């Protein structure tokens, strides 16, 4: 299985390798298109989608699916909480979300 990852971050590469150990991970340097520190879930979700879509655009080879990972903060019960959103896209660009 070949996965393109919309990031070259060592931490994000490790997350995907730990999640899917038998896959070939191809990191692609892309922009998230959002602020450096998202402060709400909607922005964090948009960043993960953008990363997955931008990786597809930037990658010119066959792959099984693309993944965008984005970390952000979300204000819940009076405090900011760290959230991580994963967006896998099939080659058809069909979106699935996980947080």
Beta strands, then each sheet from edge to edge (+ up, - down):
strand 1: 2-5
strand 2: 24-27
strand 3: 65-76
strand 4: 79-90
strand 5: 95-98
sheet 1: 2+ 1+ 3+ 4- 5+
end
